[in-house]
Amino acid sequence: MRVYEPLMPFVDTDSLRVIERLPGWYGRYFHSSSMTFAHYEFIQGSSIHEHSHPEEEVYEVINGELEVTIDGVAQIARPGFVAIIPPGVKHSVKALTDGRAIIIDHPVRPEFQS
């Protein structure tokens, strides 16, 4: 397993390259030594298909609304709401509006290169 070193003690997320990971999901990615951070802008109607992965994942909605389904239970996530997805649990996401969210994974997701 590759160990990721932090880019530096401070990261200017606005300077990171934007990657359209899935249609309507525009992310900027960076890693600490043990976590992956994704700053997303999402477009209304876009979605993340049902999937699971070995990392724990946390969604924090900055603005807008997401329908987050975790293990078959759907909830509307909006600013002030955090969704915590345990490792290995199936989940999916649908953007109900345009917006922004920060998604954090632990441990590092090696497939999310900046």
Helices and strands as residue ranges (DSSP letters): G 13-15, E 19-22, E 25-31, E 36-42, E 47-51, E 56-63, E 66-70, E 73-77, E 82-85, E 91-95, E 99-106
